[in-house]
Amino acid sequence: MPKILSSILTCIEHERLEFELIEVRTRGQYLTRLRSLTRQEQAVWDRREDEALTALVNHDLAHGCNV
C-alpha cells in the first residue's frame, strides 16, 4: 500500500473533523425543520459550520490527508 494512501486511511483526526462538520450540518437541518430560526440563531449555526469546515480544511492542508 502506498505511504500516502496509508496515511489517509489511518488519519483519525481527519475522520473526527469530518464527522464534526457533518454533525453540525445535520443538527442545523433538523432544527430548521422544527421551526424557523431567528437571524441571530442562523448566524450562530452558520458560524459553527464555517468553523468546522475551516478546521477540516486547515487539517487537510497541514497534514496532507485530504481525499
Secondary structure, DSSP 4 states (H G I P E B T S, - for coil): --HHHHHHHT-HHHHHHHHHHHHHHHHHHHHHHHSPPPHHHHHHHHHHHHHHHHHHHHHHHHH----
